[in-house]
């Protein structure tokens, strides 16, 4: 691996960053476009993983501005869940720098595949949640909204922390898993879930990036053009998700997640 890359490679990385930003904000699969591009310009897998994490910070920067309508009314969720993903991302980055991620790679395809299936059957899950909320409005004391149920509260927080840790440690498919979880917990429409997911995983990614910048082998010649593209793609992505039919968006996310699960399984086994 060289510390320098040519203009054509920089242009390719910028384009890959735009695609990664769109994929990340629309379907939670940014690394599907960015990570292979880093390998293609000659980075080692470890350096590509670290550089990718730093560059993907551009996603959250772009999505904050691109998804402002979808983020309205979600400040409380960002406060409650954001600290969990921030701390989780920092711990995950420390684990990655201290231990190899090869063993965990064998489990990830099943997690990503299961999450993709959850996204696919979201209407059925949402129907059960809505029925529970309807009973709550009718005065049933045993049918509190999902976000207000003690069990859901603690289990959701623990899972969100775990996904933040996973995002800092390995990352592939974290967006799909977070979409599946937040869809069940919040009951929000998919574009609002997407916007919240972008912020939460962006915090985990940012915490991991700080650790990698200080201690990891970041290749800045690749990270900067890729990150610039991510900012542009992160801004465009929410606009695409906003006009896309909800059913099509859900199916797209699920199919992309299943594709990633198969790819990760082939790479791991």
Residue frames as qw, qx, qy, qz and C-alpha x, y, z in Angstrom:
[[0.000, 0.887, 0.461, 0.000, 0.00, 0.00, 0.00],
 [0.412, 0.276, -0.008, 0.868, 1.26, 3.47, -0.89],
 [0.123, -0.540, -0.462, 0.693, 0.57, 6.69, 0.97],
 [0.178, 0.408, -0.199, -0.873, -0.32, 8.43, -2.28],
 [0.510, 0.442, 0.737, 0.040, -3.11, 7.90, -4.76],
 [0.231, 0.106, 0.462, 0.850, -3.66, 9.39, -8.20],
 [0.303, 0.130, 0.037, -0.943, -6.26, 11.89, -9.35],
 [0.566, -0.054, -0.626, -0.533, -8.31, 9.19, -11.06],
 [0.452, -0.219, -0.828, 0.251, -8.40, 7.17, -7.84],
 [0.001, -0.197, -0.433, 0.880, -9.41, 10.27, -5.88],
 [0.451, 0.050, -0.262, -0.852, -12.25, 10.87, -8.33],
 [0.575, -0.127, -0.777, -0.222, -13.34, 7.25, -8.01],
 [0.310, -0.227, -0.740, 0.552, -13.30, 7.50, -4.21],
 [0.199, 0.133, 0.170, -0.956, -15.34, 10.72, -4.31],
 [0.572, -0.021, -0.486, -0.661, -17.94, 9.02, -6.51],
 [0.537, -0.163, -0.821, 0.105, -17.94, 5.98, -4.21],
 [0.108, -0.148, -0.563, 0.806, -18.46, 8.35, -1.28],
 [0.426, 0.034, -0.101, -0.898, -21.52, 9.91, -2.91],
 [0.666, -0.081, -0.651, -0.355, -22.94, 6.44, -3.53],
 [0.431, -0.122, -0.779, 0.439, -22.06, 5.37, 0.02],
 [0.109, 0.064, 0.353, -0.927, -23.77, 8.45, 1.45],
 [0.596, -0.017, -0.287, -0.749, -26.94, 7.72, -0.50],
 [0.671, -0.073, -0.734, -0.076, -26.87, 4.00, 0.37],
 [0.299, -0.042, -0.703, 0.644, -26.15, 4.78, 4.01],
 [0.238, 0.082, 0.302, -0.920, -28.91, 7.33, 4.53],
 [0.658, 0.049, -0.319, -0.681, -31.50, 5.47, 2.44],
 [0.891, -0.040, -0.407, -0.196, -30.76, 1.83, 3.29],
 [0.643, -0.678, 0.338, -0.108, -28.16, 1.79, 6.08],
 [0.930, 0.049, 0.251, 0.264, -25.54, 0.13, 3.85],
 [0.135, 0.945, -0.249, -0.164, -22.87, 2.77, 3.27],
 [0.410, -0.561, 0.687, 0.210, -19.94, 0.36, 3.55],
 [0.777, 0.331, 0.532, 0.061, -21.33, -1.68, 0.67],
 [0.536, 0.820, 0.076, 0.189, -20.03, 1.09, -1.62],
 [0.061, -0.934, 0.332, -0.117, -17.16, 2.64, 0.33],
 [0.686, -0.496, 0.528, 0.066, -15.21, -0.33, 1.70],
 [0.837, 0.263, 0.393, 0.275, -14.67, -2.10, -1.67],
 [0.387, 0.893, -0.020, 0.228, -13.53, 1.21, -3.16],
 [0.311, -0.840, 0.440, -0.060, -10.82, 1.53, -0.52],
 [0.797, -0.177, 0.551, 0.170, -9.65, -2.02, -1.17],
 [0.720, 0.608, 0.273, 0.193, -9.61, -1.24, -4.90],
 [0.231, 0.923, -0.223, 0.211, -7.08, 1.59, -4.45],
 [0.633, 0.383, -0.578, 0.345, -4.71, -0.70, -2.57],
 [0.355, -0.573, 0.459, -0.579, -5.49, -0.34, 1.13],
 [0.224, 0.057, -0.956, 0.183, -5.08, -3.36, 3.39],
 [0.418, -0.544, -0.683, -0.250, -8.30, -4.66, 5.03],
 [0.443, -0.552, -0.464, 0.533, -7.41, -3.14, 8.43],
 [0.175, -0.219, 0.075, 0.957, -6.43, 0.23, 6.96],
 [0.189, -0.306, -0.595, -0.719, -9.55, 0.19, 4.75],
 [0.419, -0.600, -0.680, 0.033, -11.77, -0.50, 7.77],
 [0.372, -0.522, -0.280, 0.715, -10.22, 2.31, 9.79],
 [0.089, -0.091, 0.299, 0.946, -10.15, 4.79, 6.88],
 [0.221, -0.435, -0.718, -0.496, -13.74, 3.88, 6.01],
 [0.367, -0.647, -0.599, 0.296, -14.92, 4.67, 9.54],
 [0.242, -0.437, -0.054, 0.865, -13.29, 8.10, 9.43],
 [0.012, -0.053, -0.517, -0.854, -14.65, 8.91, 5.97],
 [0.239, -0.508, -0.779, -0.278, -18.20, 7.85, 6.84],
 [0.170, -0.496, -0.444, 0.727, -18.41, 10.65, 9.39],
 [0.077, 0.094, -0.326, -0.937, -19.37, 12.68, 6.32],
 [0.225, -0.389, -0.832, -0.326, -22.63, 10.73, 6.16],
 [0.263, -0.654, -0.618, 0.348, -24.00, 12.14, 9.37],
 [0.145, -0.390, 0.017, 0.909, -22.84, 15.65, 8.46],
 [0.151, -0.047, -0.575, -0.803, -24.79, 15.53, 5.22],
 [0.301, -0.437, -0.828, -0.183, -27.82, 13.74, 6.64],
 [0.181, -0.488, -0.510, 0.685, -28.29, 16.25, 9.48],
 [0.138, 0.365, -0.122, -0.913, -28.95, 18.95, 6.90],
 [0.274, 0.012, -0.738, -0.616, -30.73, 16.71, 4.41],
 [0.409, -0.378, -0.824, -0.101, -33.17, 15.14, 6.90],
 [0.019, -0.086, 0.411, -0.907, -34.13, 18.11, 9.08],
 [0.608, -0.192, -0.164, -0.753, -37.89, 17.64, 8.49],
 [0.811, -0.127, -0.560, -0.107, -37.67, 13.97, 9.56],
 [0.482, 0.042, -0.615, 0.622, -35.65, 14.83, 12.66],
 [0.292, -0.408, 0.102, -0.859, -38.24, 17.26, 14.04],
 [0.776, -0.380, 0.027, -0.502, -39.67, 16.00, 17.31],
 [0.946, 0.002, -0.300, 0.122, -36.93, 13.39, 17.79],
 [0.138, 0.719, -0.470, 0.493, -34.53, 15.39, 19.94],
 [0.672, -0.491, 0.402, -0.383, -35.51, 13.48, 23.07],
 [0.992, 0.087, 0.086, 0.024, -34.73, 10.16, 21.36],
 [0.600, 0.623, -0.306, 0.398, -31.37, 11.49, 20.17],
 [0.201, -0.694, 0.478, -0.500, -30.55, 12.53, 23.73],
 [0.833, -0.313, 0.345, -0.299, -31.65, 9.21, 25.25],
 [0.965, 0.156, 0.185, 0.103, -30.07, 6.91, 22.70],
 [0.487, 0.812, -0.240, 0.212, -27.20, 9.05, 21.40],
 [0.280, -0.737, 0.576, -0.216, -25.02, 8.73, 24.48],
 [0.870, -0.123, 0.470, -0.082, -25.40, 4.94, 24.33],
 [0.838, 0.497, 0.116, 0.192, -24.18, 4.72, 20.74],
 [0.178, 0.892, -0.341, 0.239, -21.43, 7.28, 21.39],
 [0.488, -0.591, 0.620, -0.168, -19.99, 5.26, 24.29],
 [0.903, 0.107, 0.414, -0.028, -20.58, 1.99, 22.47],
 [0.678, 0.717, -0.072, 0.143, -18.74, 3.24, 19.38],
 [0.024, -0.826, 0.520, -0.214, -15.73, 4.28, 21.46],
 [0.680, -0.350, 0.630, -0.135, -15.55, 0.89, 23.17],
 [0.887, 0.374, 0.270, -0.005, -15.99, -0.90, 19.85],
 [0.469, 0.822, -0.286, 0.151, -13.10, 1.04, 18.32],
 [0.287, -0.687, 0.637, -0.198, -10.87, 0.17, 21.27],
 [0.832, -0.063, 0.542, -0.103, -11.76, -3.50, 20.88],
 [0.793, 0.606, 0.050, 0.043, -10.99, -3.41, 17.16],
 [0.241, 0.830, -0.462, 0.199, -7.55, -1.89, 17.77],
 [0.409, -0.537, 0.693, -0.254, -6.83, -4.48, 20.47],
 [0.595, 0.008, 0.802, -0.049, -8.29, -7.65, 18.91],
 [0.046, 0.066, -0.724, -0.685, -8.93, -8.98, 15.39],
 [0.586, 0.189, 0.228, -0.755, -12.50, -9.01, 14.09],
 [0.332, 0.216, -0.824, -0.404, -12.18, -12.21, 12.05],
 [0.037, -0.175, -0.958, 0.225, -14.07, -14.42, 14.52],
 [0.284, 0.460, 0.450, -0.711, -16.97, -12.03, 14.81],
 [0.306, 0.342, -0.475, -0.751, -17.25, -11.96, 11.02],
 [0.172, -0.073, -0.962, -0.199, -18.78, -15.45, 11.11],
 [0.035, 0.486, 0.758, -0.434, -21.73, -14.29, 13.24],
 [0.108, 0.398, -0.012, -0.911, -22.45, -11.03, 11.44],
 [0.217, -0.025, -0.697, -0.683, -24.14, -12.48, 8.30],
 [0.254, -0.440, -0.861, 0.007, -26.84, -14.09, 10.44],
 [0.108, -0.548, -0.419, 0.716, -27.45, -10.87, 12.40],
 [0.119, 0.304, -0.293, -0.899, -27.68, -8.81, 9.22],
 [0.236, -0.148, -0.832, -0.480, -29.93, -11.36, 7.51],
 [0.198, -0.517, -0.788, 0.268, -32.28, -11.55, 10.49],
 [0.023, -0.520, -0.202, 0.830, -32.48, -7.75, 10.67],
 [0.158, 0.131, -0.543, -0.814, -33.26, -7.55, 6.95],
 [0.249, -0.349, -0.876, -0.220, -36.13, -10.00, 7.44],
 [0.140, -0.559, -0.583, 0.572, -37.43, -7.88, 10.34],
 [0.088, 0.379, -0.143, -0.910, -37.47, -4.85, 8.05],
 [0.201, -0.054, -0.775, -0.597, -39.30, -6.90, 5.41],
 [0.337, -0.492, -0.798, -0.080, -42.09, -7.97, 7.81],
 [0.101, -0.010, -0.336, 0.937, -42.28, -4.56, 9.47],
 [0.443, -0.257, -0.254, -0.820, -45.99, -4.02, 8.55],
 [0.720, -0.327, -0.600, -0.119, -47.01, -7.13, 10.49],
 [0.499, -0.178, -0.516, 0.673, -44.89, -6.10, 13.47],
 [0.040, -0.108, 0.069, -0.991, -46.22, -2.55, 13.26],
 [0.544, -0.359, -0.480, -0.587, -49.78, -3.87, 13.17],
 [0.669, -0.377, -0.601, 0.224, -49.26, -5.65, 16.49],
 [0.328, -0.106, -0.309, 0.886, -47.69, -2.51, 17.97],
 [0.229, -0.230, -0.195, -0.926, -50.53, -0.29, 16.75],
 [0.629, -0.426, -0.579, -0.297, -53.09, -2.70, 18.23],
 [0.577, -0.309, -0.528, 0.541, -51.27, -2.47, 21.56],
 [0.121, -0.007, -0.112, 0.986, -51.31, 1.33, 21.40],
 [0.405, -0.353, -0.432, -0.724, -55.00, 1.33, 20.52],
 [0.650, -0.462, -0.600, 0.060, -55.72, -0.69, 23.64],
 [0.422, -0.178, -0.355, 0.815, -53.63, 1.80, 25.62],
 [0.114, -0.158, -0.114, -0.974, -55.75, 4.71, 24.36],
 [0.572, -0.402, -0.518, -0.493, -58.89, 2.82, 25.31],
 [0.504, -0.651, 0.272, -0.498, -57.75, 2.69, 28.93],
 [0.964, -0.088, -0.237, 0.083, -56.06, -0.72, 29.17],
 [0.341, -0.873, 0.348, -0.015, -53.36, -0.20, 31.87],
 [0.772, -0.263, 0.528, 0.236, -51.43, -3.24, 30.60],
 [0.684, 0.492, 0.398, 0.362, -50.94, -1.92, 27.09],
 [0.161, -0.841, 0.112, 0.504, -48.55, 1.03, 27.32],
 [0.598, 0.767, -0.214, -0.091, -46.87, 2.20, 24.10],
 [0.929, 0.118, -0.184, 0.300, -43.79, 0.18, 23.27],
 [0.381, 0.559, -0.312, 0.667, -41.34, 3.00, 24.02],
 [0.361, -0.592, 0.294, -0.658, -42.88, 3.44, 27.49],
 [0.941, -0.248, -0.192, -0.129, -42.89, -0.21, 28.52],
 [0.457, -0.765, 0.452, 0.017, -40.17, -0.88, 31.14],
 [0.826, -0.073, 0.509, 0.230, -39.02, -4.09, 29.48],
 [0.627, 0.668, 0.240, 0.321, -38.85, -2.50, 26.05],
 [0.045, -0.981, 0.168, -0.090, -37.11, 0.55, 27.52],
 [0.513, -0.655, 0.543, 0.116, -34.22, -1.36, 29.05],
 [0.785, 0.108, 0.552, 0.260, -33.92, -4.00, 26.35],
 [0.507, 0.818, 0.178, 0.207, -34.00, -1.34, 23.64],
 [0.117, -0.942, 0.313, -0.019, -31.31, 0.71, 25.40],
 [0.663, -0.417, 0.594, 0.183, -29.10, -2.35, 25.85],
 [0.744, 0.377, 0.483, 0.265, -29.52, -3.33, 22.20],
 [0.316, 0.937, 0.027, 0.144, -28.85, 0.20, 20.97],
 [0.354, -0.803, 0.471, 0.089, -25.68, 0.30, 23.06],
 [0.751, -0.106, 0.613, 0.222, -24.69, -3.06, 21.56],
 [0.634, 0.656, 0.335, 0.237, -25.27, -1.79, 18.03],
 [0.038, 0.977, -0.207, 0.034, -23.17, 1.29, 18.79],
 [0.556, -0.558, 0.596, 0.154, -20.37, -0.98, 20.01],
 [0.756, 0.240, 0.564, 0.230, -20.76, -3.16, 16.93],
 [0.433, 0.887, 0.129, 0.091, -20.68, -0.07, 14.71],
 [0.112, -0.901, 0.418, 0.028, -17.33, 0.98, 16.16],
 [0.619, -0.382, 0.680, 0.100, -15.92, -2.55, 16.09],
 [0.471, 0.103, 0.793, 0.371, -17.02, -4.06, 12.79],
 [0.174, 0.423, -0.019, -0.889, -19.86, -2.01, 11.35],
 [0.183, 0.023, -0.752, -0.632, -21.09, -3.95, 8.32],
 [0.361, -0.417, -0.771, -0.318, -24.89, -4.05, 8.34],
 [0.165, -0.263, -0.596, 0.740, -25.24, -1.96, 11.51],
 [0.265, 0.074, -0.090, -0.957, -27.62, 0.38, 9.71],
 [0.553, -0.166, -0.664, -0.474, -30.02, -2.40, 8.75],
 [0.467, -0.280, -0.774, 0.324, -30.00, -3.76, 12.30],
 [0.058, -0.214, -0.361, 0.906, -30.61, -0.30, 13.77],
 [0.393, -0.044, -0.343, -0.852, -33.49, 0.35, 11.34],
 [0.560, -0.250, -0.767, -0.190, -35.13, -2.92, 12.37],
 [0.365, -0.300, -0.664, 0.580, -34.79, -2.13, 16.08],
 [0.046, 0.185, 0.164, -0.968, -35.93, 1.50, 15.88],
 [0.410, -0.150, -0.550, -0.712, -38.89, 0.56, 13.68],
 [0.543, -0.368, -0.755, 0.006, -40.15, -1.80, 16.37],
 [0.362, -0.324, -0.519, 0.704, -39.37, 0.46, 19.33],
 [0.029, 0.239, 0.068, -0.968, -40.59, 3.82, 18.00],
 [0.387, 0.565, 0.723, -0.094, -43.35, 2.80, 15.57],
 [0.118, 0.698, -0.116, -0.696, -42.33, 5.74, 13.36],
 [0.774, 0.620, 0.060, -0.112, -42.56, 5.81, 9.57],
 [0.900, 0.041, 0.104, 0.421, -39.45, 4.54, 7.81],
 [0.415, 0.688, -0.044, 0.594, -38.06, 7.90, 6.69],
 [0.362, -0.818, 0.209, -0.394, -38.10, 9.18, 10.29],
 [0.916, -0.339, 0.185, 0.111, -36.53, 5.93, 11.51],
 [0.774, 0.397, 0.037, 0.491, -33.85, 6.35, 8.85],
 [0.106, 0.824, -0.139, 0.539, -33.09, 9.90, 9.97],
 [0.638, -0.693, 0.250, -0.225, -32.79, 8.85, 13.62],
 [0.959, -0.052, 0.143, 0.239, -30.62, 5.87, 12.68],
 [0.588, 0.625, -0.075, 0.508, -28.25, 8.14, 10.75],
 [0.178, -0.824, 0.271, -0.464, -27.70, 10.33, 13.81],
 [0.814, -0.500, 0.263, -0.135, -27.26, 7.47, 16.30],
 [0.924, 0.078, 0.161, 0.337, -24.84, 5.48, 14.17],
 [0.395, 0.777, -0.101, 0.480, -23.12, 8.71, 13.17],
 [0.410, -0.803, 0.317, -0.294, -22.31, 9.31, 16.84],
 [0.911, -0.252, 0.311, 0.103, -20.93, 5.77, 17.18],
 [0.774, 0.476, 0.103, 0.405, -18.95, 6.24, 13.99],
 [0.110, 0.887, -0.175, 0.413, -17.61, 9.59, 15.18],
 [0.633, -0.678, 0.352, -0.124, -16.45, 8.18, 18.50],
 [0.918, -0.003, 0.302, 0.257, -14.70, 5.31, 16.73],
 [0.579, 0.715, 0.030, 0.391, -13.18, 7.70, 14.20],
 [0.191, -0.907, 0.293, -0.233, -11.55, 9.77, 16.94],
 [0.779, -0.439, 0.444, 0.065, -9.86, 6.65, 18.31],
 [0.844, 0.316, 0.300, 0.312, -8.74, 5.58, 14.85],
 [0.311, 0.898, -0.082, 0.300, -7.38, 9.04, 14.04],
 [0.355, -0.815, 0.431, -0.157, -5.23, 8.93, 17.18],
 [0.583, -0.410, 0.702, -0.005, -4.20, 5.28, 17.17],
 [0.805, 0.296, 0.514, -0.001, -5.18, 3.69, 13.83],
 [0.413, -0.154, 0.546, 0.713, -3.62, 3.56, 10.33],
 [0.405, 0.774, 0.371, -0.314, -5.85, 6.15, 8.63],
 [0.482, 0.103, 0.457, 0.741, -4.91, 6.89, 5.01],
 [0.100, 0.651, 0.269, -0.703, -5.91, 10.53, 4.68],
 [0.074, 0.293, -0.560, -0.771, -5.31, 10.67, 0.93],
 [0.204, -0.255, -0.877, -0.354, -8.21, 8.24, 0.59],
 [0.129, -0.526, -0.725, 0.427, -10.32, 9.33, 3.57],
 [0.038, 0.442, 0.086, -0.892, -10.68, 12.97, 2.45],
 [0.301, 0.097, -0.538, -0.781, -12.16, 12.44, -1.06],
 [0.316, -0.297, -0.895, -0.104, -14.31, 9.56, 0.20],
 [0.142, -0.480, -0.606, 0.618, -15.54, 11.66, 3.12],
 [0.148, 0.293, -0.129, -0.936, -16.32, 14.61, 0.83],
 [0.355, -0.083, -0.737, -0.570, -18.43, 12.34, -1.34],
 [0.279, -0.372, -0.855, 0.230, -20.18, 11.00, 1.77],
 [0.031, 0.389, 0.331, -0.859, -21.22, 14.52, 2.78],
 [0.339, 0.178, -0.392, -0.837, -22.82, 15.07, -0.63],
 [0.425, -0.135, -0.848, -0.284, -24.46, 11.64, -0.67],
 [0.197, -0.331, -0.768, 0.512, -25.62, 12.01, 2.92],
 [0.192, 0.330, 0.140, -0.914, -27.38, 15.24, 1.96],
 [0.432, 0.130, -0.558, -0.696, -29.00, 13.73, -1.15],
 [0.214, -0.071, -0.974, 0.031, -30.06, 10.43, 0.44],
 [0.135, 0.378, 0.690, -0.602, -32.86, 11.74, 2.71],
 [0.390, 0.409, -0.115, -0.817, -34.38, 13.61, -0.23],
 [0.399, 0.137, -0.812, -0.403, -34.53, 10.36, -2.21],
 [0.136, -0.200, -0.928, 0.284, -36.03, 8.48, 0.75],
 [0.225, 0.328, 0.379, -0.836, -38.60, 11.25, 1.23],
 [0.547, 0.356, -0.222, -0.724, -40.15, 10.81, -2.24],
 [0.296, 0.153, -0.923, -0.190, -39.74, 7.02, -2.46],
 [0.746, -0.336, -0.286, -0.499, -42.89, 4.96, -1.70],
 [0.492, -0.573, 0.551, -0.353, -42.64, 3.49, 1.80],
 [0.953, 0.013, 0.282, -0.109, -43.20, -0.09, 0.61],
 [0.752, 0.592, -0.177, 0.232, -40.52, 0.23, -2.07],
 [0.013, 0.764, -0.507, 0.398, -38.09, 1.73, 0.44],
 [0.720, -0.402, 0.486, -0.290, -38.74, -1.08, 2.92],
 [0.961, 0.226, 0.160, 0.029, -38.25, -3.78, 0.27],
 [0.520, 0.744, -0.304, 0.288, -35.10, -2.08, -1.01],
 [0.251, -0.696, 0.566, -0.365, -33.57, -1.99, 2.46],
 [0.854, -0.198, 0.433, -0.209, -34.51, -5.60, 3.14],
 [0.903, 0.416, 0.035, 0.105, -33.16, -6.92, -0.18],
 [0.331, 0.776, -0.414, 0.340, -29.95, -4.93, 0.16],
 [0.482, -0.588, 0.553, -0.340, -29.53, -6.27, 3.68],
 [0.942, 0.012, 0.324, -0.085, -30.04, -9.86, 2.52],
 [0.727, 0.631, -0.168, 0.211, -27.54, -9.31, -0.28],
 [0.018, 0.762, -0.527, 0.376, -25.00, -7.99, 2.20],
 [0.749, -0.380, 0.471, -0.270, -25.66, -10.94, 4.52],
 [0.954, 0.264, 0.128, 0.059, -24.94, -13.40, 1.71],
 [0.501, 0.741, -0.304, 0.327, -21.80, -11.51, 0.70],
 [0.276, -0.698, 0.542, -0.379, -20.51, -11.40, 4.28],
 [0.896, -0.173, 0.374, -0.166, -21.23, -15.12, 4.68],
 [0.866, 0.466, -0.040, 0.175, -19.30, -15.95, 1.52],
 [0.243, 0.775, -0.422, 0.403, -16.37, -13.82, 2.71],
 [0.484, -0.586, 0.520, -0.391, -16.40, -15.37, 6.19],
 [0.835, -0.110, 0.522, -0.135, -16.85, -19.02, 5.23]]
